[in-house]
């Protein structure tokens, strides 16, 4: 007997969250149709508006948007939380960077302060200016 139900196309954002338990926002993937779920589409213009005219330098800190899975998958989707994540660049090779997480995160998240991750320039949203914060 043939199954006439629509086969749902897996959402690649959710696939990444399920596989890695986190996802780093990627501006180039934001332009791809149906990559990010509808509820995140309203966030994309805000994230796209950051001034990204800077050179990425090893040793400096940059910010990205991270999404963390906070549930087990049900029907190929997980619940998630997100926020800005600061990364200190520790290595650069061509267009790929390795950054160390410098943001303190809740213990339920897969990444923690000191974790190291690979990413591309399209993952970086801005360079925070912590020197302008009065102590």
N, C-alpha and C positions, 0 to 999 in steps of 0.2 A: 504494500500500500504506500502511495506517495505522500510525503509530508508537504502540505500546501502552505504551511506557515512561512512568513517571510524570514529569510535568513538574515539576522542582523550582522552588519559589518562591524567588526571590533573597532572601537575607538582607540586610536594609537596612543593617545595620551593615557588612557586607562591601562592599556597593555604595558606601557612603560612603568606606570605606578605599581602594577601587580608584579612585574618582573623584578624591579629594583627597590620597591617600597618608597621611592622618591622620584621626582622629576624636576629638572631644572628648566625653567621657561626658556624657549628658543624662539627668537624673533623671526627667524626664517621659516620655522614650522607654523607660526601664527598665520602666515599667508596661505598655507595649504588648506584647501577646503576640508572641513570636518575633522581636522587634526585635534583641535581643542574643543571641548564640549560647549554647547550654547551658553551656559551660565558664565563661562570665562570670557566670552567674546566681548562683553562690555568692559573688561579689564584691559584688553589688548590695546585700545587707543591710548590709555593712560601710560602703559608700559612702553609703548612705541614713542611717546613724546619726550622721554628723557634725553638730555643732551649726551650723545654718545661720541662726541668729537674729542677723543683722547687716545693716547697711545697706552697700550697695556705694558706695564713694566714689572719685571720680576722683583718681588719684595714689597710691592704696593698692595693695597687692599681695595677690592672692588665689590659691588653689590649685585646680586641677582635675585630672582624670585624663585623660591623653591616650593614644591608641593610634596606633602608627605602622606602616605597611605596610613589611615588610622583604623581600618577595619579589614576583615577578611573579604575576599571577593565573593560577590553574589551576582549571578548573571553577568560575569565578566566586568564588574564595576566594583570599585572600592570607594568608601568615603575618604575624604582627604581634608587636610588643613594646609594653609599656605602662609608664607610671609617672606620678608626680605632676608637674604642670607649673605653675610660678608665672607669673602674668600681672600686669603693672602696668597698671591701668586708665588709659587715656589719653583716652577719650571715652565719653560716655553719651548716647544718644538714645532716649527712652521706655524700652522694656525691652531694648534692644540696646546692647551694650557693645563697645568696641574695646580690646583689650589687647595689650601688647607683651610678648613672651616674655622673661623674665629668667633662666630656667634655661638653663645650658649643656647642649647636647645633642650626641650623636654626629653626625659629619658625614654619615652615611648617611640621617638623618631629614630629611624635607622642611622641617620648621620648625627654625629656629635662633635663638639668642639675638638679640633685636632684631626678629624677625618679628612682624608684626601680624596679629591674627585677630579676627573678629567672634564674639560668643557671647551667650548669654542667662543670666539669673540661675540657671536650672536646671543650667547647666554648672559653676557654682561650688560647690565642696565645703566649703571652710573658708577662714578668714583666718589665715594663719600668724603666729605671734608671734615674730619674729626678735629682738625686744628682750629676750626672756627668756633668750637664749643667751649664756652667759658667754664673754667674749673673753679 
